[in-house]
Amino acid sequence: MRVGFDSSTERELFVLEILDAAKLPTFRLSSPRFVCLLAWDADKASDKMLAQVANWLLNKGAVYVCCWGRDCERVHDAIDRADIDRNPSCDPVVMTTWHSKEPLADAVYFALNTAWPDEGYAVGCGCVLAVCVDNHEMAEAVRGAFADPRGFSNRICP
């Protein structure tokens, strides 16, 4: 699951490949909080499934979630709703973005270089976790980027 380390951001990089969003695994990272790239074509997922995935991520410590894939706007909204249900004051807030009109490489770049949590969640956020749902090729592409984050980032944005 651990793929690399980004020396410029000092974050460990992990990739979790899930075959079925209905069977969410347990996992453990090296820090209690993390930035998440959720790469999932969720266009066939029910609202209940979206809520289940959102709560799973928040329970595990996601404090910034970058959503990519078909219907990622719905995924983004489900995470926002789950965060508001837990923390109505939104202080601090779990940050979320969607990347529906970008290639996967741009969303990976964003998660590695631009996604930083709300100040209230910054302490203890030492990882980026990519969760790739039901797409092995997508997971392999993210693994490659996470194995050499600076080389990847320099190729995307020289």
MDAnalysis code that builds the backbone (N, CA, C; Angstrom):
import MDAnalysis as mda
import numpy as np

u = mda.Universe.empty(474, n_residues=158, atom_resindex=np.repeat(np.arange(158), 3), trajectory=True)
u.add_TopologyAttr("name", ["N", "CA", "C"] * 158)
u.add_TopologyAttr("resid", np.arange(1, 159))
u.add_TopologyAttr("resname", ["MET", "ARG", "VAL", "GLY", "PHE", "ASP", "SER", "SER", "THR", "GLU", "ARG", "GLU", "LEU", "PHE", "VAL", "LEU", "GLU", "ILE", "LEU", "ASP", "ALA", "ALA", "LYS", "LEU", "PRO", "THR", "PHE", "ARG", "LEU", "SER", "SER", "PRO", "ARG", "PHE", "VAL", "CYS", "LEU", "LEU", "ALA", "TRP", "ASP", "ALA", "ASP", "LYS", "ALA", "SER", "ASP", "LYS", "MET", "LEU", "ALA", "GLN", "VAL", "ALA", "ASN", "TRP", "LEU", "LEU", "ASN", "LYS", "GLY", "ALA", "VAL", "TYR", "VAL", "CYS", "CYS", "TRP", "GLY", "ARG", "ASP", "CYS", "GLU", "ARG", "VAL", "HIS", "ASP", "ALA", "ILE", "ASP", "ARG", "ALA", "ASP", "ILE", "ASP", "ARG", "ASN", "PRO", "SER", "CYS", "ASP", "PRO", "VAL", "VAL", "MET", "THR", "THR", "TRP", "HIS", "SER", "LYS", "GLU", "PRO", "LEU", "ALA", "ASP", "ALA", "VAL", "TYR", "PHE", "ALA", "LEU", "ASN", "THR", "ALA", "TRP", "PRO", "ASP", "GLU", "GLY", "TYR", "ALA", "VAL", "GLY", "CYS", "GLY", "CYS", "VAL", "LEU", "ALA", "VAL", "CYS", "VAL", "ASP", "ASN", "HIS", "GLU", "MET", "ALA", "GLU", "ALA", "VAL", "ARG", "GLY", "ALA", "PHE", "ALA", "ASP", "PRO", "ARG", "GLY", "PHE", "SER", "ASN", "ARG", "ILE", "CYS", "PRO"])
u.atoms.positions = np.array([
    [0.820, -1.184, 0.000],
    [0.000, 0.000, 0.000],
    [0.876, 1.265, 0.000],
    [1.957, 1.338, 0.813],
    [2.851, 2.497, 0.755],
    [3.640, 2.422, -0.543],
    [3.644, 3.524, -1.266],
    [4.278, 3.542, -2.577],
    [5.515, 4.431, -2.584],
    [5.477, 5.522, -1.832],
    [6.603, 6.434, -1.890],
    [6.554, 7.501, -0.822],
    [7.471, 8.439, -0.971],
    [7.584, 9.574, -0.062],
    [7.901, 10.798, -0.906],
    [7.198, 11.880, -0.636],
    [7.443, 13.125, -1.363],
    [8.286, 14.025, -0.470],
    [9.571, 14.149, -0.797],
    [10.490, 14.915, 0.047],
    [10.166, 16.406, 0.054],
    [9.533, 16.910, -0.995],
    [9.240, 18.345, -1.014],
    [8.041, 18.705, -0.133],
    [7.109, 17.795, 0.055],
    [5.965, 18.060, 0.936],
    [6.075, 17.303, 2.260],
    [7.053, 16.403, 2.331],
    [7.276, 15.557, 3.503],
    [6.042, 14.729, 3.851],
    [5.412, 14.188, 2.796],
    [4.240, 13.330, 3.018],
    [4.512, 11.946, 2.442],
    [4.077, 10.941, 3.169],
    [4.136, 9.578, 2.658],
    [2.987, 9.378, 1.681],
    [3.201, 8.532, 0.688],
    [2.235, 8.341, -0.380],
    [1.776, 6.883, -0.418],
    [0.467, 6.709, -0.424],
    [-0.141, 5.379, -0.381],
    [-1.174, 5.256, -1.492],
    [-1.334, 4.038, -2.000],
    [-2.383, 3.741, -2.973],
    [-3.152, 2.533, -2.456],
    [-4.468, 2.676, -2.423],
    [-5.356, 1.598, -2.017],
    [-6.286, 1.306, -3.185],
    [-6.195, 0.100, -3.701],
    [-7.046, -0.313, -4.811],
    [-8.198, -1.142, -4.257],
    [-9.412, -0.695, -4.546],
    [-10.622, -1.368, -4.055],
    [-11.401, -1.891, -5.253],
    [-11.765, -3.141, -5.213],
    [-12.500, -3.722, -6.336],
    [-13.975, -3.389, -6.299],
    [-14.525, -3.180, -5.091],
    [-15.959, -2.964, -4.954],
    [-16.198, -1.985, -3.803],
    [-16.832, -0.867, -4.093],
    [-17.072, 0.145, -3.063],
    [-17.981, -0.362, -1.946],
    [-18.683, -1.447, -2.177],
    [-19.539, -2.021, -1.139],
    [-18.728, -2.803, -0.111],
    [-17.466, -3.089, -0.419],
    [-16.603, -3.849, 0.487],
    [-15.385, -3.004, 0.836],
    [-15.579, -2.070, 1.756],
    [-14.527, -1.126, 2.116],
    [-13.580, -1.770, 3.132],
    [-12.305, -1.794, 2.818],
    [-11.348, -2.474, 3.696],
    [-10.905, -1.605, 4.866],
    [-10.334, -2.241, 5.845],
    [-9.664, -1.503, 6.898],
    [-8.251, -1.215, 6.419],
    [-7.682, -0.148, 6.894],
    [-6.300, 0.173, 6.569],
    [-5.735, 1.060, 7.658],
    [-4.429, 1.154, 7.665],
    [-3.753, 1.981, 8.658],
    [-2.654, 2.759, 7.949],
    [-2.607, 4.057, 8.194],
    [-1.575, 4.909, 7.616],
    [-0.607, 5.343, 8.715],
    [0.440, 6.013, 8.307],
    [1.469, 6.430, 9.255],
    [1.121, 7.725, 9.981],
    [0.034, 8.382, 9.597],
    [-0.411, 9.592, 10.295],
    [-1.925, 9.506, 10.489],
    [-2.447, 10.192, 11.502],
    [-3.881, 10.083, 11.784],
    [-4.765, 10.794, 10.767],
    [-4.213, 11.749, 10.017],
    [-4.986, 12.492, 9.023],
    [-4.290, 12.398, 7.678],
    [-5.090, 12.554, 6.608],
    [-4.503, 12.433, 5.279],
    [-5.302, 13.200, 4.244],
    [-4.599, 13.530, 3.167],
    [-5.216, 14.025, 1.941],
    [-5.578, 12.793, 1.139],
    [-6.746, 12.806, 0.520],
    [-7.202, 11.654, -0.256],
    [-7.497, 12.062, -1.694],
    [-6.995, 11.283, -2.622],
    [-7.436, 11.350, -4.005],
    [-8.364, 10.163, -4.189],
    [-9.639, 10.428, -4.380],
    [-10.629, 9.361, -4.585],
    [-10.937, 9.289, -6.072],
    [-10.400, 8.281, -6.729],
    [-10.588, 8.085, -8.164],
    [-11.623, 6.982, -8.347],
    [-12.829, 7.404, -8.767],
    [-13.960, 6.468, -8.777],
    [-14.972, 6.923, -9.813],
    [-15.313, 6.033, -10.719],
    [-16.424, 6.280, -11.643],
    [-17.692, 5.882, -10.890],
    [-18.311, 6.869, -10.247],
    [-19.405, 6.617, -9.310],
    [-20.775, 6.868, -9.926],
    [-20.852, 6.936, -11.244],
    [-22.112, 7.279, -11.893],
    [-23.215, 6.247, -11.662],
    [-22.869, 5.037, -11.290],
    [-23.882, 4.006, -11.033],
    [-24.096, 3.780, -9.530],
    [-23.391, 4.524, -8.708],
    [-23.487, 4.350, -7.250],
    [-24.735, 5.040, -6.713],
    [-25.371, 4.390, -5.762],
    [-26.544, 4.984, -5.106],
    [-26.092, 6.073, -4.136],
    [-27.038, 6.913, -3.736],
    [-26.737, 7.930, -2.727],
    [-26.293, 7.273, -1.424],
    [-26.888, 6.134, -1.096],
    [-26.510, 5.408, 0.117],
    [-25.059, 4.942, 0.036],
    [-24.647, 4.456, -1.123],
    [-23.264, 4.011, -1.309],
    [-22.298, 5.195, -1.196],
    [-22.668, 6.331, -1.791],
    [-21.821, 7.521, -1.703],
    [-21.647, 7.939, -0.243],
    [-22.726, 7.923, 0.520],
    [-22.660, 8.286, 1.939],
    [-21.789, 7.302, 2.712],
    [-21.891, 6.031, 2.377],
    [-21.082, 5.015, 3.048],
    [-19.593, 5.259, 2.800],
    [-19.215, 5.524, 1.558],
    [-17.813, 5.784, 1.223],
    [-17.346, 7.080, 1.890],
    [-18.183, 8.112, 1.861],
    [-17.824, 9.395, 2.481],
    [-17.549, 9.209, 3.972],
    [-18.430, 8.535, 4.669],
    [-18.247, 8.327, 6.105],
    [-17.045, 7.442, 6.405],
    [-16.803, 6.458, 5.580],
    [-15.621, 5.596, 5.728],
    [-14.346, 6.434, 5.650],
    [-14.255, 7.304, 4.642],
    [-13.067, 8.154, 4.499],
    [-12.904, 9.101, 5.684],
    [-13.982, 9.743, 6.083],
    [-13.899, 10.668, 7.212],
    [-13.537, 9.935, 8.505],
    [-14.108, 8.761, 8.707],
    [-13.776, 7.967, 9.895],
    [-12.302, 7.580, 9.921],
    [-11.715, 7.379, 8.756],
    [-10.314, 6.977, 8.662],
    [-9.356, 8.153, 8.812],
    [-9.859, 9.398, 8.677],
    [-9.002, 10.555, 8.881],
    [-8.800, 11.448, 7.670],
    [-9.598, 11.278, 6.626],
    [-9.479, 12.155, 5.461],
    [-9.857, 13.578, 5.854],
    [-8.983, 14.535, 5.541],
    [-9.247, 15.934, 5.854],
    [-9.220, 16.818, 4.605],
    [-8.881, 16.227, 3.474],
    [-8.967, 16.900, 2.176],
    [-9.213, 15.792, 1.173],
    [-10.308, 15.867, 0.426],
    [-10.629, 14.814, -0.541],
    [-10.767, 15.427, -1.922],
    [-9.917, 14.966, -2.832],
    [-9.964, 15.350, -4.245],
    [-10.709, 14.238, -4.973],
    [-11.841, 14.559, -5.575],
    [-12.680, 13.564, -6.236],
    [-12.455, 13.621, -7.740],
    [-12.251, 12.459, -8.352],
    [-12.040, 12.374, -9.785],
    [-12.796, 11.163, -10.317],
    [-13.336, 11.289, -11.504],
    [-14.044, 10.194, -12.162],
    [-15.449, 10.624, -12.537],
    [-16.134, 9.743, -13.263],
    [-17.505, 10.061, -13.660],
    [-18.371, 10.296, -12.426],
    [-19.117, 11.377, -12.451],
    [-20.032, 11.772, -11.376],
    [-19.303, 12.149, -10.089],
    [-18.071, 12.634, -10.222],
    [-17.302, 13.000, -9.025],
    [-17.909, 14.187, -8.293],
    [-18.739, 14.957, -8.978],
    [-19.414, 16.055, -8.286],
    [-20.340, 15.518, -7.196],
    [-21.053, 14.420, -7.498],
    [-21.931, 13.790, -6.499],
    [-21.129, 13.241, -5.328],
    [-19.976, 12.672, -5.635],
    [-19.111, 12.136, -4.582],
    [-18.664, 13.284, -3.675],
    [-18.221, 14.355, -4.280],
    [-17.807, 15.566, -3.559],
    [-18.927, 16.044, -2.633],
    [-20.134, 16.144, -3.157],
    [-21.275, 16.612, -2.371],
    [-21.589, 15.669, -1.207],
    [-21.441, 14.368, -1.430],
    [-21.694, 13.397, -0.363],
    [-20.687, 13.561, 0.773],
    [-19.447, 13.836, 0.429],
    [-18.425, 14.049, 1.459],
    [-18.726, 15.333, 2.221],
    [-19.101, 16.382, 1.504],
    [-19.474, 17.632, 2.178],
    [-20.641, 17.418, 3.141],
    [-21.670, 16.683, 2.686],
    [-22.827, 16.422, 3.559],
    [-22.415, 15.646, 4.809],
    [-21.581, 14.636, 4.626],
    [-21.136, 13.827, 5.765],
    [-20.329, 14.676, 6.739],
    [-19.502, 15.574, 6.226],
    [-18.719, 16.447, 7.098],
    [-19.628, 17.402, 7.867],
    [-20.608, 17.989, 7.196],
    [-21.539, 18.916, 7.856],
    [-22.368, 18.187, 8.914],
    [-22.769, 16.942, 8.628],
    [-23.522, 16.162, 9.621],
    [-22.699, 15.957, 10.890],
    [-21.408, 15.744, 10.741],
    [-20.521, 15.516, 11.879],
    [-20.140, 16.807, 12.590],
    [-20.010, 17.877, 11.803],
    [-19.438, 19.118, 12.299],
    [-20.226, 20.298, 11.717],
    [-21.435, 20.563, 12.237],
    [-22.290, 21.604, 11.662],
    [-21.655, 22.994, 11.611],
    [-20.718, 23.277, 12.486],
    [-20.079, 24.596, 12.470],
    [-19.040, 24.719, 11.355],
    [-18.630, 23.589, 10.797],
    [-17.606, 23.557, 9.740],
    [-16.325, 24.243, 10.187],
    [-15.977, 24.063, 11.445],
    [-14.746, 24.654, 11.959],
    [-14.017, 23.634, 12.812],
    [-12.995, 23.007, 12.289],
    [-12.453, 23.146, 10.942],
    [-13.299, 22.390, 9.931],
    [-13.007, 22.607, 8.673],
    [-13.772, 21.994, 7.599],
    [-12.902, 20.994, 6.830],
    [-13.512, 19.888, 6.440],
    [-12.851, 18.960, 5.527],
    [-12.940, 19.586, 4.135],
    [-11.801, 19.805, 3.525],
    [-11.755, 20.411, 2.200],
    [-12.085, 19.351, 1.152],
    [-12.809, 19.761, 0.115],
    [-13.127, 18.848, -0.989],
    [-13.019, 19.595, -2.305],
    [-12.608, 18.876, -3.330],
    [-12.580, 19.411, -4.693],
    [-13.043, 18.319, -5.640],
    [-13.562, 18.729, -6.778],
    [-13.841, 17.743, -7.818],
    [-13.080, 18.155, -9.061],
    [-12.736, 17.136, -9.849],
    [-11.879, 17.320, -11.023],
    [-12.506, 16.591, -12.214],
    [-13.727, 16.978, -12.529],
    [-14.497, 16.251, -13.539],
    [-14.049, 16.520, -14.964],
    [-13.424, 17.635, -15.209],
    [-13.065, 17.989, -16.579],
    [-11.560, 17.914, -16.810],
    [-10.868, 17.223, -15.937],
    [-9.416, 17.110, -16.018],
    [-9.011, 15.660, -16.234],
    [-7.875, 15.457, -16.868],
    [-7.350, 14.093, -16.918],
    [-6.887, 13.657, -15.524],
    [-6.798, 12.371, -15.329],
    [-6.377, 11.827, -14.034],
    [-5.039, 12.418, -13.605],
    [-4.109, 12.574, -14.520],
    [-2.783, 13.093, -14.167],
    [-2.884, 14.462, -13.500],
    [-3.793, 15.301, -13.961],
    [-3.945, 16.628, -13.349],
    [-4.506, 16.525, -11.931],
    [-5.425, 15.602, -11.720],
    [-5.976, 15.408, -10.374],
    [-4.905, 14.847, -9.435],
    [-4.060, 13.957, -9.932],
    [-2.960, 13.421, -9.126],
    [-2.004, 14.555, -8.757],
    [-1.660, 15.374, -9.742],
    [-0.774, 16.517, -9.485],
    [-1.366, 17.426, -8.409],
    [-2.651, 17.701, -8.515],
    [-3.322, 18.560, -7.537],
    [-3.224, 17.958, -6.135],
    [-3.521, 16.671, -6.012],
    [-3.475, 16.016, -4.704],
    [-2.065, 16.055, -4.110],
    [-1.071, 15.881, -4.947],
    [0.312, 15.870, -4.466],
    [0.817, 17.258, -4.096],
    [0.435, 18.278, -4.849],
    [1.091, 19.571, -4.740],
    [0.235, 20.722, -4.223],
    [-1.063, 20.618, -4.341],
    [-1.928, 21.758, -4.050],
    [-2.873, 21.504, -2.885],
    [-3.207, 20.270, -2.619],
    [-4.195, 19.934, -1.588],
    [-3.561, 19.984, -0.197],
    [-3.939, 21.017, 0.552],
    [-3.487, 21.171, 1.934],
    [-4.713, 21.388, 2.807],
    [-4.784, 20.704, 3.947],
    [-5.999, 20.761, 4.760],
    [-6.201, 22.112, 5.440],
    [-7.415, 22.308, 5.899],
    [-7.754, 23.439, 6.763],
    [-6.744, 23.478, 7.908],
    [-6.399, 24.669, 8.323],
    [-5.405, 24.856, 9.374],
    [-5.707, 24.017, 10.617],
    [-6.980, 23.850, 10.941],
    [-7.365, 23.069, 12.113],
    [-7.081, 21.580, 11.992],
    [-6.830, 21.111, 10.784],
    [-6.513, 19.701, 10.550],
    [-5.076, 19.488, 10.096],
    [-4.279, 20.541, 10.028],
    [-2.930, 20.424, 9.458],
    [-2.012, 19.527, 10.291],
    [-2.076, 19.663, 11.601],
    [-1.225, 18.832, 12.447],
    [-1.676, 17.382, 12.317],
    [-0.746, 16.518, 12.056],
    [-1.069, 15.096, 11.916],
    [-1.471, 14.681, 10.524],
    [-1.384, 15.587, 9.546],
    [-1.721, 15.246, 8.160],
    [-0.422, 15.022, 7.393],
    [0.077, 13.800, 7.449],
    [1.377, 13.504, 6.857],
    [1.352, 12.544, 5.697],
    [0.175, 12.316, 5.115],
    [0.072, 11.340, 4.037],
    [-0.858, 11.831, 2.937],
    [-0.641, 11.278, 1.762],
    [-1.615, 11.359, 0.680],
    [-1.975, 9.917, 0.353],
    [-3.265, 9.631, 0.376],
    [-3.779, 8.301, 0.050],
    [-4.629, 8.407, -1.201],
    [-4.266, 7.654, -2.220],
    [-5.125, 7.532, -3.389],
    [-5.968, 6.278, -3.219],
    [-7.273, 6.445, -3.310],
    [-8.198, 5.318, -3.270],
    [-8.752, 5.180, -4.683],
    [-8.433, 4.063, -5.326],
    [-8.860, 3.808, -6.700],
    [-9.883, 2.678, -6.671],
    [-11.082, 2.981, -7.128],
    [-12.183, 2.027, -7.026],
    [-12.439, 1.383, -8.388],
    [-12.332, 0.058, -8.422],
    [-12.740, -0.772, -9.556],
    [-12.103, -0.365, -10.889],
    [-10.806, -0.043, -10.866],
    [-10.118, 0.283, -12.103],
    [-8.624, 0.072, -11.890],
    [-8.136, -1.098, -12.264],
    [-6.744, -1.469, -12.044],
    [-5.788, -0.568, -12.826],
    [-6.129, -0.229, -14.062],
    [-5.250, 0.622, -14.873],
    [-5.080, 1.998, -14.225],
    [-6.155, 2.535, -13.702],
    [-6.106, 3.815, -13.007],
    [-5.199, 3.701, -11.775],
    [-5.336, 2.636, -11.013],
    [-4.506, 2.430, -9.827],
    [-3.033, 2.316, -10.209],
    [-2.735, 1.647, -11.287],
    [-1.350, 1.517, -11.742],
    [-0.774, 2.873, -12.142],
    [-1.573, 3.692, -12.803],
    [-1.110, 5.023, -13.194],
    [-0.799, 5.866, -11.960],
    [-1.648, 5.795, -10.951],
    [-1.417, 6.557, -9.722],
    [-0.194, 6.009, -8.988],
    [-0.043, 4.698, -8.948],
    [1.139, 4.105, -8.302],
    [2.422, 4.623, -8.950],
    [2.424, 4.681, -10.267],
    [3.602, 5.182, -10.975],
    [3.923, 6.618, -10.597],
    [2.894, 7.455, -10.511],
    [3.096, 8.857, -10.128],
    [3.583, 8.961, -8.688],
    [3.010, 8.172, -7.791],
    [3.371, 8.237, -6.379],
    [4.753, 7.643, -6.111],
    [5.214, 6.744, -6.969],
    [6.545, 6.154, -6.793],
    [7.646, 7.177, -7.058],
    [7.364, 8.158, -7.901],
    [8.329, 9.210, -8.237],
    [7.591, 10.547, -8.310],
    [7.143, 11.068, -7.173],
    [6.276, 12.251, -7.196],
    [6.927, 13.494, -7.796],
    [8.205, 13.710, -7.549],
    [8.847, 14.912, -8.105],
    [9.061, 14.766, -9.602],
    [9.463, 13.586, -10.055],
    [9.600, 13.370, -11.499],
    [8.260, 13.519, -12.196],
    [7.230, 12.923, -11.621],
    [5.878, 13.041, -12.187],
    [5.456, 14.488, -12.237],
    [5.595, 15.211, -11.140],
    [5.151, 16.603, -11.071],
    [5.913, 17.480, -12.066],
    [7.200, 17.229, -12.230],
    [7.991, 17.995, -13.190],
    [7.575, 17.728, -14.632],
    [7.090, 16.522, -14.900],
    [6.593, 16.212, -16.256],
    [5.252, 16.897, -16.507],
    [4.406, 16.968, -15.483],
    [3.079, 17.583, -15.639],
    [3.178, 19.106, -15.703],
    [4.006, 19.668, -14.842],
    [4.143, 21.126, -14.760],
    [5.628, 21.480, -14.707],
    [6.268, 21.502, -15.860],
    [7.731, 21.741, -15.890],
    [8.122, 23.121, -15.402],
])
